[in-house]
Amino acid sequence: MIRFVIILPLIVVTWLLLVKVVSDLKKANIDWTGVATFVGFIVLAFWLRHVTGMG
């Protein structure tokens, strides 16, 4: 029961923050090409680390 009391508010707060972030992102004027490039480089780094075992 104690876990339920602790986990439920965390889930609710996380959901509210996620909704707020999505709402803010929809309103903002963001260069999605730059964001995609940044995320792509991070994914590439992790993939190369996985394939080569270096890094």
CHARMM-style PDB file with segment names, atoms N, HN, CA, C and O in Angstrom:
ATOM      1  N   MET     1       0.828  -1.197   0.000  1.00  0.00      PROA
ATOM      2  CA  MET     1       0.000   0.000   0.000  1.00  0.00      PROA
ATOM      3  C   MET     1       0.870   1.258   0.000  1.00  0.00      PROA
ATOM      4  O   MET     1       0.565   2.246  -0.667  1.00  0.00      PROA
ATOM      5  N   ILE     2       1.958   1.191   0.764  1.00  0.00      PROA
ATOM      6  HN  ILE     2       2.206   0.388   1.305  1.00  0.00      PROA
ATOM      7  CA  ILE     2       2.857   2.354   0.820  1.00  0.00      PROA
ATOM      8  C   ILE     2       3.459   2.615  -0.561  1.00  0.00      PROA
ATOM      9  O   ILE     2       3.587   3.765  -0.981  1.00  0.00      PROA
ATOM     10  N   ARG     3       3.827   1.541  -1.265  1.00  0.00      PROA
ATOM     11  HN  ARG     3       3.723   0.607  -0.924  1.00  0.00      PROA
ATOM     12  CA  ARG     3       4.382   1.723  -2.606  1.00  0.00      PROA
ATOM     13  C   ARG     3       3.368   2.398  -3.520  1.00  0.00      PROA
ATOM     14  O   ARG     3       3.725   3.270  -4.312  1.00  0.00      PROA
ATOM     15  N   PHE     4       2.123   2.001  -3.412  1.00  0.00      PROA
ATOM     16  HN  PHE     4       1.834   1.292  -2.768  1.00  0.00      PROA
ATOM     17  CA  PHE     4       1.067   2.595  -4.226  1.00  0.00      PROA
ATOM     18  C   PHE     4       0.939   4.085  -3.943  1.00  0.00      PROA
ATOM     19  O   PHE     4       0.754   4.884  -4.861  1.00  0.00      PROA
ATOM     20  N   VAL     5       1.039   4.456  -2.670  1.00  0.00      PROA
ATOM     21  HN  VAL     5       1.190   3.807  -1.925  1.00  0.00      PROA
ATOM     22  CA  VAL     5       0.927   5.867  -2.277  1.00  0.00      PROA
ATOM     23  C   VAL     5       2.110   6.666  -2.817  1.00  0.00      PROA
ATOM     24  O   VAL     5       1.960   7.846  -3.133  1.00  0.00      PROA
ATOM     25  N   ILE     6       3.265   6.052  -2.927  1.00  0.00      PROA
ATOM     26  HN  ILE     6       3.386   5.093  -2.670  1.00  0.00      PROA
ATOM     27  CA  ILE     6       4.451   6.752  -3.421  1.00  0.00      PROA
ATOM     28  C   ILE     6       4.468   6.783  -4.952  1.00  0.00      PROA
ATOM     29  O   ILE     6       4.788   7.812  -5.546  1.00  0.00      PROA
ATOM     30  N   ILE     7       4.126   5.666  -5.588  1.00  0.00      PROA
ATOM     31  HN  ILE     7       3.866   4.830  -5.105  1.00  0.00      PROA
ATOM     32  CA  ILE     7       4.242   5.564  -7.040  1.00  0.00      PROA
ATOM     33  C   ILE     7       3.154   6.354  -7.759  1.00  0.00      PROA
ATOM     34  O   ILE     7       3.435   6.981  -8.781  1.00  0.00      PROA
ATOM     35  N   LEU     8       1.923   6.343  -7.255  1.00  0.00      PROA
ATOM     36  HN  LEU     8       1.695   5.834  -6.425  1.00  0.00      PROA
ATOM     37  CA  LEU     8       0.822   7.032  -7.930  1.00  0.00      PROA
ATOM     38  C   LEU     8       1.085   8.531  -8.105  1.00  0.00      PROA
ATOM     39  O   LEU     8       0.904   9.036  -9.213  1.00  0.00      PROA
ATOM     40  N   PRO     9       1.504   9.271  -7.062  1.00  0.00      PROA
ATOM     41  CA  PRO     9       1.801  10.701  -7.301  1.00  0.00      PROA
ATOM     42  C   PRO     9       2.949  10.917  -8.280  1.00  0.00      PROA
ATOM     43  O   PRO     9       2.933  11.882  -9.044  1.00  0.00      PROA
ATOM     44  N   LEU    10       3.943  10.033  -8.268  1.00  0.00      PROA
ATOM     45  HN  LEU    10       3.956   9.249  -7.647  1.00  0.00      PROA
ATOM     46  CA  LEU    10       5.045  10.166  -9.223  1.00  0.00      PROA
ATOM     47  C   LEU    10       4.547   9.994 -10.651  1.00  0.00      PROA
ATOM     48  O   LEU    10       4.975  10.720 -11.548  1.00  0.00      PROA
ATOM     49  N   ILE    11       3.654   9.046 -10.867  1.00  0.00      PROA
ATOM     50  HN  ILE    11       3.306   8.456 -10.138  1.00  0.00      PROA
ATOM     51  CA  ILE    11       3.093   8.841 -12.204  1.00  0.00      PROA
ATOM     52  C   ILE    11       2.279  10.061 -12.628  1.00  0.00      PROA
ATOM     53  O   ILE    11       2.374  10.505 -13.772  1.00  0.00      PROA
ATOM     54  N   VAL    12       1.484  10.599 -11.714  1.00  0.00      PROA
ATOM     55  HN  VAL    12       1.407  10.239 -10.784  1.00  0.00      PROA
ATOM     56  CA  VAL    12       0.655  11.762 -12.039  1.00  0.00      PROA
ATOM     57  C   VAL    12       1.531  12.971 -12.360  1.00  0.00      PROA
ATOM     58  O   VAL    12       1.274  13.671 -13.339  1.00  0.00      PROA
ATOM     59  N   VAL    13       2.542  13.223 -11.566  1.00  0.00      PROA
ATOM     60  HN  VAL    13       2.751  12.654 -10.771  1.00  0.00      PROA
ATOM     61  CA  VAL    13       3.432  14.367 -11.800  1.00  0.00      PROA
ATOM     62  C   VAL    13       4.184  14.193 -13.118  1.00  0.00      PROA
ATOM     63  O   VAL    13       4.338  15.156 -13.869  1.00  0.00      PROA
ATOM     64  N   THR    14       4.651  12.985 -13.407  1.00  0.00      PROA
ATOM     65  HN  THR    14       4.526  12.203 -12.796  1.00  0.00      PROA
ATOM     66  CA  THR    14       5.348  12.721 -14.662  1.00  0.00      PROA
ATOM     67  C   THR    14       4.428  12.968 -15.850  1.00  0.00      PROA
ATOM     68  O   THR    14       4.842  13.563 -16.845  1.00  0.00      PROA
ATOM     69  N   TRP    15       3.194  12.518 -15.753  1.00  0.00      PROA
ATOM     70  HN  TRP    15       2.858  12.034 -14.945  1.00  0.00      PROA
ATOM     71  CA  TRP    15       2.226  12.720 -16.832  1.00  0.00      PROA
ATOM     72  C   TRP    15       1.975  14.205 -17.058  1.00  0.00      PROA
ATOM     73  O   TRP    15       1.956  14.665 -18.199  1.00  0.00      PROA
ATOM     74  N   LEU    16       1.782  14.961 -15.971  1.00  0.00      PROA
ATOM     75  HN  LEU    16       1.798  14.587 -15.044  1.00  0.00      PROA
ATOM     76  CA  LEU    16       1.534  16.397 -16.102  1.00  0.00      PROA
ATOM     77  C   LEU    16       2.726  17.118 -16.739  1.00  0.00      PROA
ATOM     78  O   LEU    16       2.545  17.998 -17.580  1.00  0.00      PROA
ATOM     79  N   LEU    17       3.936  16.743 -16.340  1.00  0.00      PROA
ATOM     80  HN  LEU    17       4.083  16.027 -15.657  1.00  0.00      PROA
ATOM     81  CA  LEU    17       5.125  17.355 -16.930  1.00  0.00      PROA
ATOM     82  C   LEU    17       5.243  17.008 -18.412  1.00  0.00      PROA
ATOM     83  O   LEU    17       5.615  17.858 -19.221  1.00  0.00      PROA
ATOM     84  N   LEU    18       4.930  15.771 -18.766  1.00  0.00      PROA
ATOM     85  HN  LEU    18       4.628  15.081 -18.108  1.00  0.00      PROA
ATOM     86  CA  LEU    18       4.987  15.363 -20.165  1.00  0.00      PROA
ATOM     87  C   LEU    18       3.980  16.142 -21.008  1.00  0.00      PROA
ATOM     88  O   LEU    18       4.302  16.585 -22.111  1.00  0.00      PROA
ATOM     89  N   VAL    19       2.769  16.307 -20.496  1.00  0.00      PROA
ATOM     90  HN  VAL    19       2.507  15.947 -19.600  1.00  0.00      PROA
ATOM     91  CA  VAL    19       1.753  17.077 -21.213  1.00  0.00      PROA
ATOM     92  C   VAL    19       2.198  18.528 -21.382  1.00  0.00      PROA
ATOM     93  O   VAL    19       2.003  19.118 -22.445  1.00  0.00      PROA
ATOM     94  N   LYS    20       2.798  19.105 -20.334  1.00  0.00      PROA
ATOM     95  HN  LYS    20       2.957  18.625 -19.471  1.00  0.00      PROA
ATOM     96  CA  LYS    20       3.270  20.496 -20.410  1.00  0.00      PROA
ATOM     97  C   LYS    20       4.399  20.639 -21.428  1.00  0.00      PROA
ATOM     98  O   LYS    20       4.426  21.610 -22.185  1.00  0.00      PROA
ATOM     99  N   VAL    21       5.324  19.693 -21.457  1.00  0.00      PROA
ATOM    100  HN  VAL    21       5.303  18.905 -20.843  1.00  0.00      PROA
ATOM    101  CA  VAL    21       6.443  19.756 -22.396  1.00  0.00      PROA
ATOM    102  C   VAL    21       5.936  19.636 -23.833  1.00  0.00      PROA
ATOM    103  O   VAL    21       6.381  20.378 -24.709  1.00  0.00      PROA
ATOM    104  N   VAL    22       5.020  18.717 -24.077  1.00  0.00      PROA
ATOM    105  HN  VAL    22       4.659  18.115 -23.365  1.00  0.00      PROA
ATOM    106  CA  VAL    22       4.471  18.556 -25.425  1.00  0.00      PROA
ATOM    107  C   VAL    22       3.737  19.821 -25.850  1.00  0.00      PROA
ATOM    108  O   VAL    22       3.856  20.257 -26.995  1.00  0.00      PROA
ATOM    109  N   SER    23       2.984  20.406 -24.935  1.00  0.00      PROA
ATOM    110  HN  SER    23       2.888  20.052 -24.004  1.00  0.00      PROA
ATOM    111  CA  SER    23       2.263  21.639 -25.245  1.00  0.00      PROA
ATOM    112  C   SER    23       3.241  22.773 -25.575  1.00  0.00      PROA
ATOM    113  O   SER    23       3.026  23.520 -26.530  1.00  0.00      PROA
ATOM    114  N   ASP    24       4.304  22.898 -24.792  1.00  0.00      PROA
ATOM    115  HN  ASP    24       4.479  22.291 -24.017  1.00  0.00      PROA
ATOM    116  CA  ASP    24       5.296  23.943 -25.046  1.00  0.00      PROA
ATOM    117  C   ASP    24       6.020  23.717 -26.375  1.00  0.00      PROA
ATOM    118  O   ASP    24       6.321  24.673 -27.091  1.00  0.00      PROA
ATOM    119  N   LEU    25       6.298  22.456 -26.702  1.00  0.00      PROA
ATOM    120  HN  LEU    25       6.053  21.680 -26.120  1.00  0.00      PROA
ATOM    121  CA  LEU    25       6.981  22.164 -27.958  1.00  0.00      PROA
ATOM    122  C   LEU    25       6.105  22.489 -29.163  1.00  0.00      PROA
ATOM    123  O   LEU    25       6.611  22.921 -30.199  1.00  0.00      PROA
ATOM    124  N   LYS    26       4.819  22.288 -29.037  1.00  0.00      PROA
ATOM    125  HN  LYS    26       4.408  21.937 -28.195  1.00  0.00      PROA
ATOM    126  CA  LYS    26       3.925  22.617 -30.146  1.00  0.00      PROA
ATOM    127  C   LYS    26       3.857  24.122 -30.381  1.00  0.00      PROA
ATOM    128  O   LYS    26       3.687  24.561 -31.518  1.00  0.00      PROA
ATOM    129  N   LYS    27       3.988  24.913 -29.326  1.00  0.00      PROA
ATOM    130  HN  LYS    27       4.127  24.556 -28.402  1.00  0.00      PROA
ATOM    131  CA  LYS    27       3.922  26.371 -29.446  1.00  0.00      PROA
ATOM    132  C   LYS    27       5.246  26.972 -29.919  1.00  0.00      PROA
ATOM    133  O   LYS    27       5.264  28.035 -30.540  1.00  0.00      PROA
ATOM    134  N   ALA    28       6.344  26.293 -29.626  1.00  0.00      PROA
ATOM    135  HN  ALA    28       6.330  25.429 -29.122  1.00  0.00      PROA
ATOM    136  CA  ALA    28       7.668  26.857 -29.904  1.00  0.00      PROA
ATOM    137  C   ALA    28       8.021  26.739 -31.385  1.00  0.00      PROA
ATOM    138  O   ALA    28       7.540  25.859 -32.098  1.00  0.00      PROA
ATOM    139  N   ASN    29       8.871  27.653 -31.812  1.00  0.00      PROA
ATOM    140  HN  ASN    29       9.262  28.369 -31.232  1.00  0.00      PROA
ATOM    141  CA  ASN    29       9.395  27.630 -33.178  1.00  0.00      PROA
ATOM    142  C   ASN    29      10.778  26.974 -33.115  1.00  0.00      PROA
ATOM    143  O   ASN    29      11.779  27.631 -32.831  1.00  0.00      PROA
ATOM    144  N   ILE    30      10.812  25.673 -33.385  1.00  0.00      PROA
ATOM    145  HN  ILE    30       9.999  25.139 -33.616  1.00  0.00      PROA
ATOM    146  CA  ILE    30      12.032  24.889 -33.197  1.00  0.00      PROA
ATOM    147  C   ILE    30      12.556  24.426 -34.552  1.00  0.00      PROA
ATOM    148  O   ILE    30      11.785  24.031 -35.426  1.00  0.00      PROA
ATOM    149  N   ASP    31      13.875  24.479 -34.713  1.00  0.00      PROA
ATOM    150  HN  ASP    31      14.501  24.800 -34.002  1.00  0.00      PROA
ATOM    151  CA  ASP    31      14.525  23.956 -35.912  1.00  0.00      PROA
ATOM    152  C   ASP    31      14.655  22.440 -35.756  1.00  0.00      PROA
ATOM    153  O   ASP    31      15.623  21.947 -35.176  1.00  0.00      PROA
ATOM    154  N   TRP    32      13.671  21.710 -36.280  1.00  0.00      PROA
ATOM    155  HN  TRP    32      12.885  22.110 -36.751  1.00  0.00      PROA
ATOM    156  CA  TRP    32      13.649  20.267 -36.089  1.00  0.00      PROA
ATOM    157  C   TRP    32      14.769  19.569 -36.848  1.00  0.00      PROA
ATOM    158  O   TRP    32      15.148  18.457 -36.481  1.00  0.00      PROA
ATOM    159  N   THR    33      15.306  20.181 -37.888  1.00  0.00      PROA
ATOM    160  HN  THR    33      14.998  21.085 -38.187  1.00  0.00      PROA
ATOM    161  CA  THR    33      16.429  19.577 -38.605  1.00  0.00      PROA
ATOM    162  C   THR    33      17.656  19.509 -37.695  1.00  0.00      PROA
ATOM    163  O   THR    33      18.360  18.500 -37.660  1.00  0.00      PROA
ATOM    164  N   GLY    34      17.897  20.580 -36.970  1.00  0.00      PROA
ATOM    165  HN  GLY    34      17.325  21.400 -36.998  1.00  0.00      PROA
ATOM    166  CA  GLY    34      19.024  20.593 -36.032  1.00  0.00      PROA
ATOM    167  C   GLY    34      18.837  19.602 -34.906  1.00  0.00      PROA
ATOM    168  O   GLY    34      19.791  18.934 -34.505  1.00  0.00      PROA
ATOM    169  N   VAL    35      17.626  19.493 -34.388  1.00  0.00      PROA
ATOM    170  HN  VAL    35      16.851  20.035 -34.714  1.00  0.00      PROA
ATOM    171  CA  VAL    35      17.346  18.537 -33.319  1.00  0.00      PROA
ATOM    172  C   VAL    35      17.543  17.111 -33.822  1.00  0.00      PROA
ATOM    173  O   VAL    35      18.140  16.286 -33.130  1.00  0.00      PROA
ATOM    174  N   ALA    36      17.045  16.816 -35.020  1.00  0.00      PROA
ATOM    175  HN  ALA    36      16.560  17.486 -35.582  1.00  0.00      PROA
ATOM    176  CA  ALA    36      17.187  15.477 -35.586  1.00  0.00      PROA
ATOM    177  C   ALA    36      18.661  15.140 -35.833  1.00  0.00      PROA
ATOM    178  O   ALA    36      19.078  14.003 -35.613  1.00  0.00      PROA
ATOM    179  N   THR    37      19.445  16.114 -36.285  1.00  0.00      PROA
ATOM    180  HN  THR    37      19.106  17.037 -36.463  1.00  0.00      PROA
ATOM    181  CA  THR    37      20.869  15.888 -36.514  1.00  0.00      PROA
ATOM    182  C   THR    37      21.580  15.581 -35.202  1.00  0.00      PROA
ATOM    183  O   THR    37      22.408  14.673 -35.134  1.00  0.00      PROA
ATOM    184  N   PHE    38      21.253  16.339 -34.169  1.00  0.00      PROA
ATOM    185  HN  PHE    38      20.581  17.077 -34.224  1.00  0.00      PROA
ATOM    186  CA  PHE    38      21.850  16.139 -32.846  1.00  0.00      PROA
ATOM    187  C   PHE    38      21.522  14.744 -32.312  1.00  0.00      PROA
ATOM    188  O   PHE    38      22.404  14.035 -31.830  1.00  0.00      PROA
ATOM    189  N   VAL    39      20.262  14.361 -32.401  1.00  0.00      PROA
ATOM    190  HN  VAL    39      19.545  14.937 -32.793  1.00  0.00      PROA
ATOM    191  CA  VAL    39      19.844  13.037 -31.929  1.00  0.00      PROA
ATOM    192  C   VAL    39      20.500  11.948 -32.782  1.00  0.00      PROA
ATOM    193  O   VAL    39      20.902  10.908 -32.261  1.00  0.00      PROA
ATOM    194  N   GLY    40      20.606  12.185 -34.078  1.00  0.00      PROA
ATOM    195  HN  GLY    40      20.279  13.030 -34.501  1.00  0.00      PROA
ATOM    196  CA  GLY    40      21.247  11.220 -34.964  1.00  0.00      PROA
ATOM    197  C   GLY    40      22.696  10.972 -34.602  1.00  0.00      PROA
ATOM    198  O   GLY    40      23.150   9.828 -34.629  1.00  0.00      PROA
ATOM    199  N   PHE    41      23.433  12.020 -34.264  1.00  0.00      PROA
ATOM    200  HN  PHE    41      23.065  12.950 -34.242  1.00  0.00      PROA
ATOM    201  CA  PHE    41      24.823  11.851 -33.867  1.00  0.00      PROA
ATOM    202  C   PHE    41      24.935  11.044 -32.575  1.00  0.00      PROA
ATOM    203  O   PHE    41      25.841  10.222 -32.435  1.00  0.00      PROA
ATOM    204  N   ILE    42      24.031  11.272 -31.640  1.00  0.00      PROA
ATOM    205  HN  ILE    42      23.295  11.940 -31.753  1.00  0.00      PROA
ATOM    206  CA  ILE    42      24.061  10.521 -30.386  1.00  0.00      PROA
ATOM    207  C   ILE    42      23.771   9.045 -30.646  1.00  0.00      PROA
ATOM    208  O   ILE    42      24.453   8.168 -30.114  1.00  0.00      PROA
ATOM    209  N   VAL    43      22.754   8.776 -31.469  1.00  0.00      PROA
ATOM    210  HN  VAL    43      22.200   9.488 -31.901  1.00  0.00      PROA
ATOM    211  CA  VAL    43      22.415   7.384 -31.806  1.00  0.00      PROA
ATOM    212  C   VAL    43      23.578   6.724 -32.532  1.00  0.00      PROA
ATOM    213  O   VAL    43      23.915   5.575 -32.246  1.00  0.00      PROA
ATOM    214  N   LEU    44      24.196   7.441 -33.469  1.00  0.00      PROA
ATOM    215  HN  LEU    44      23.923   8.374 -33.701  1.00  0.00      PROA
ATOM    216  CA  LEU    44      25.339   6.906 -34.198  1.00  0.00      PROA
ATOM    217  C   LEU    44      26.493   6.582 -33.256  1.00  0.00      PROA
ATOM    218  O   LEU    44      27.147   5.551 -33.413  1.00  0.00      PROA
ATOM    219  N   ALA    45      26.748   7.444 -32.284  1.00  0.00      PROA
ATOM    220  HN  ALA    45      26.216   8.281 -32.156  1.00  0.00      PROA
ATOM    221  CA  ALA    45      27.827   7.200 -31.321  1.00  0.00      PROA
ATOM    222  C   ALA    45      27.560   5.924 -30.519  1.00  0.00      PROA
ATOM    223  O   ALA    45      28.462   5.105 -30.339  1.00  0.00      PROA
ATOM    224  N   PHE    46      26.327   5.751 -30.037  1.00  0.00      PROA
ATOM    225  HN  PHE    46      25.594   6.416 -30.183  1.00  0.00      PROA
ATOM    226  CA  PHE    46      26.015   4.542 -29.278  1.00  0.00      PROA
ATOM    227  C   PHE    46      26.085   3.296 -30.152  1.00  0.00      PROA
ATOM    228  O   PHE    46      26.549   2.247 -29.705  1.00  0.00      PROA
ATOM    229  N   TRP    47      25.627   3.410 -31.393  1.00  0.00      PROA
ATOM    230  HN  TRP    47      25.250   4.262 -31.756  1.00  0.00      PROA
ATOM    231  CA  TRP    47      25.668   2.266 -32.297  1.00  0.00      PROA
ATOM    232  C   TRP    47      27.115   1.873 -32.603  1.00  0.00      PROA
ATOM    233  O   TRP    47      27.460   0.692 -32.572  1.00  0.00      PROA
ATOM    234  N   LEU    48      27.957   2.866 -32.896  1.00  0.00      PROA
ATOM    235  HN  LEU    48      27.676   3.825 -32.921  1.00  0.00      PROA
ATOM    236  CA  LEU    48      29.364   2.569 -33.176  1.00  0.00      PROA
ATOM    237  C   LEU    48      30.052   1.983 -31.949  1.00  0.00      PROA
ATOM    238  O   LEU    48      30.910   1.110 -32.077  1.00  0.00      PROA
ATOM    239  N   ARG    49      29.684   2.454 -30.764  1.00  0.00      PROA
ATOM    240  HN  ARG    49      28.987   3.164 -30.660  1.00  0.00      PROA
ATOM    241  CA  ARG    49      30.260   1.893 -29.541  1.00  0.00      PROA
ATOM    242  C   ARG    49      29.846   0.434 -29.390  1.00  0.00      PROA
ATOM    243  O   ARG    49      30.640  -0.415 -28.986  1.00  0.00      PROA
ATOM    244  N   HSD    50      28.592   0.160 -29.723  1.00  0.00      PROA
ATOM    245  HN  HSD    50      27.946   0.850 -30.051  1.00  0.00      PROA
ATOM    246  CA  HSD    50      28.093  -1.221 -29.624  1.00  0.00      PROA
ATOM    247  C   HSD    50      28.778  -2.139 -30.650  1.00  0.00      PROA
ATOM    248  O   HSD    50      29.143  -3.271 -30.332  1.00  0.00      PROA
ATOM    249  N   VAL    51      28.947  -1.641 -31.872  1.00  0.00      PROA
ATOM    250  HN  VAL    51      28.650  -0.722 -32.129  1.00  0.00      PROA
ATOM    251  CA  VAL    51      29.515  -2.472 -32.940  1.00  0.00      PROA
ATOM    252  C   VAL    51      31.009  -2.689 -32.742  1.00  0.00      PROA
ATOM    253  O   VAL    51      31.495  -3.810 -32.886  1.00  0.00      PROA
ATOM    254  N   THR    52      31.742  -1.628 -32.413  1.00  0.00      PROA
ATOM    255  HN  THR    52      31.347  -0.717 -32.296  1.00  0.00      PROA
ATOM    256  CA  THR    52      33.197  -1.732 -32.342  1.00  0.00      PROA
ATOM    257  C   THR    52      33.708  -2.122 -30.961  1.00  0.00      PROA
ATOM    258  O   THR    52      34.806  -2.663 -30.830  1.00  0.00      PROA
ATOM    259  N   GLY    53      32.911  -1.847 -29.933  1.00  0.00      PROA
ATOM    260  HN  GLY    53      32.019  -1.407 -30.040  1.00  0.00      PROA
ATOM    261  CA  GLY    53      33.363  -2.154 -28.572  1.00  0.00      PROA
ATOM    262  C   GLY    53      34.306  -1.108 -28.028  1.00  0.00      PROA
ATOM    263  O   GLY    53      34.887  -1.302 -26.960  1.00  0.00      PROA
ATOM    264  N   MET    54      34.474   0.000 -28.734  1.00  0.00      PROA
ATOM    265  HN  MET    54      34.002   0.158 -29.601  1.00  0.00      PROA
ATOM    266  CA  MET    54      35.367   1.063 -28.269  1.00  0.00      PROA
ATOM    267  C   MET    54      34.520   2.266 -27.858  1.00  0.00      PROA
ATOM    268  O   MET    54      33.404   2.459 -28.340  1.00  0.00      PROA
ATOM    269  N   GLY    55      35.085   3.069 -26.952  1.00  0.00      PROA
ATOM    270  HN  GLY    55      35.992   2.912 -26.561  1.00  0.00      PROA
ATOM    271  CA  GLY    55      34.395   4.307 -26.584  1.00  0.00      PROA
ATOM    272  C   GLY    55      33.763   4.279 -25.236  1.00  0.00      PROA
ATOM    273  OT1 GLY    55      33.155   5.264 -24.819  1.00  0.00      PROA
TER     274      GLY     55
END
